[in-house]
Amino acid sequence: MMKASELLELFSAHWSTAILAAGVESNVFALIEDGHSTAEDLARETGMEPRPVRALLDGLTGIGAIDTDDGVRYRNSEAVARFLIAGRPGYLGGFARIVAGDGDGGMRQWSRLSEAFRSGRPVGPQAITTPDNPFWPELAMALQPVTEEVAAAAWDLLPVKDARKVLDVGGGTGAFALVWLRKSAGMTFTQLDWAPMNALALAQLTKSGLSSRFAVVDGDMHETEWEKQNDVVVLSNVLHHEPPEVNAALLSRARAALAPGGILVVSEFALDDTRRAPAFALRFHAGMILQTARGACYQASEIRGWMERAGFDAVRTAPVPPLSTLVWGRAP
Ligand SMILES: C[S@@+](CC[C@H](N)C(=O)[O-])C[C@H]1O[C@@H](n2cnc3c(N)ncnc32)[C@H](O)[C@@H]1O
């Protein structure tokens, strides 16, 4: 049985979220990494008063983000040093702005969750499925290191290494392209997404010297023509915005966009068949009620079923870090 103390931890879980976001936004982690390890140092460097600096350091110690042996000098935890110092590869600090902000995915929106459950409607200025929602660039930039890790896992696991032509639908900042184009000199990517996202992706690919093999098509994925004769189609973190019948139609379009023998790769925060795990995906599902008009978090077996009904062969699933599940199949 869950103890009262565990329930109290859950009732205060948003404190931890806020403290972590404040650590990122106050630049304290980067300053500690640079050797500003005491409260006095950090007050001077951040311009904050000593009292809130002490409270921030205690809060960050309470959630395990930093540590101290003497209450005077602080050091970052390994995870903070690895993932929350801006400029380092794999930086996850982009989520701080999202959770602390007023928009989609923020704590203010989450505080209205029971309202969303009652009405069955998203809470917020728009549902995230609205075209050109400013949420997308912010989310996709924050998500990019996560998707890059999934793309690297997909590269190792899936029969995609000989692919020449890849279509990434809802590709966001171009995370799959950034990983796969570096690994294969003979590969080209086309990304279908809304124009602001494509502009961001192009900037990223240009910075990495890969833009000559990366093309974009601006538009809505439901209405825009998809490139044909692809060796691979990628749908990463897209299906959870849409209801089952729309996803079944998207997978049929993916099949029509593949050359014979081509591979469809889906990545999702999917549930297993017990609907008791993974815990992250179970919680993520609540967010789909908050943020989308008809989205949901699906079981990997449901996605597999849609793929099989769309005519894909040899459909397989595999959990991959971080927190994702790959589902892939071959077009006959
Ligand atoms: C959660 S992000 C995922 C980005 C990337 N694939 C990843 O896994 O990191 C969803 C992406 O789908 C795009 N998207 C959502 N609905 C769309 C639609 N109807 N037409 C075109 N793009 C859409 C968004 O602009 C965004 O880039």
The ligand as a Tripos MOL2 file, in Angstrom:
@<TRIPOS>MOLECULE
LIG
   27    29     1     0     0
SMALL
NO_CHARGES

@<TRIPOS>ATOM
      1 C1          5.8530   16.3270  -30.8460 C.3       1 LIG1
      2 S1          6.5490   17.0440  -32.2840 S.3       1 LIG1
      3 C2          7.6150   15.7310  -32.8150 C.3       1 LIG1
      4 C3          8.7990   16.2250  -33.5910 C.3       1 LIG1
      5 C4          9.7790   15.1260  -33.9910 C.3       1 LIG1
      6 N1          9.1990   14.1990  -34.9270 N.3       1 LIG1
      7 C5         10.2550   14.4120  -32.7520 C.2       1 LIG1
      8 O1          9.9150   13.2420  -32.5470 O.co2     1 LIG1
      9 O2         10.9990   15.0290  -31.9680 O.co2     1 LIG1
     10 C6          5.2300   16.8900  -33.4610 C.3       1 LIG1
     11 C7          5.5630   17.4810  -34.8190 C.3       1 LIG1
     12 O3          4.5040   17.2110  -35.7020 O.3       1 LIG1
     13 C8          4.1730   18.3980  -36.4060 C.3       1 LIG1
     14 N2          2.7450   18.3250  -36.7510 N.ar      1 LIG1
     15 C9          1.7150   18.0390  -35.9020 C.ar      1 LIG1
     16 N3          0.5680   18.0200  -36.5840 N.ar      1 LIG1
     17 C10         0.8710   18.3020  -37.8750 C.ar      1 LIG1
     18 C11         0.1130   18.4310  -39.0620 C.ar      1 LIG1
     19 N4         -1.2150   18.2690  -39.0450 N.pl3     1 LIG1
     20 N5          0.7590   18.7110  -40.2040 N.ar      1 LIG1
     21 C12         2.1030   18.8900  -40.2330 C.ar      1 LIG1
     22 N6          2.8840   18.7650  -39.1370 N.ar      1 LIG1
     23 C13         2.2710   18.4870  -37.9680 C.ar      1 LIG1
     24 C14         4.5100   19.5400  -35.4420 C.3       1 LIG1
     25 O4          4.7320   20.7580  -36.1360 O.3       1 LIG1
     26 C15         5.7670   18.9950  -34.7860 C.3       1 LIG1
     27 O5          6.9210   19.3310  -35.5110 O.3       1 LIG1
@<TRIPOS>BOND
     1     1     2 1
     2     2     3 1
     3     2    10 1
     4     3     4 1
     5     4     5 1
     6     5     6 1
     7     5     7 1
     8     7     8 2
     9     7     9 1
    10    10    11 1
    11    11    12 1
    12    11    26 1
    13    12    13 1
    14    13    14 1
    15    13    24 1
    16    14    15 ar
    17    14    23 ar
    18    15    16 ar
    19    16    17 ar
    20    17    18 ar
    21    17    23 ar
    22    18    19 1
    23    18    20 ar
    24    20    21 ar
    25    21    22 ar
    26    22    23 ar
    27    24    25 1
    28    24    26 1
    29    26    27 1
@<TRIPOS>SUBSTRUCTURE
     1 LIG1         1 GROUP 0 **** ****
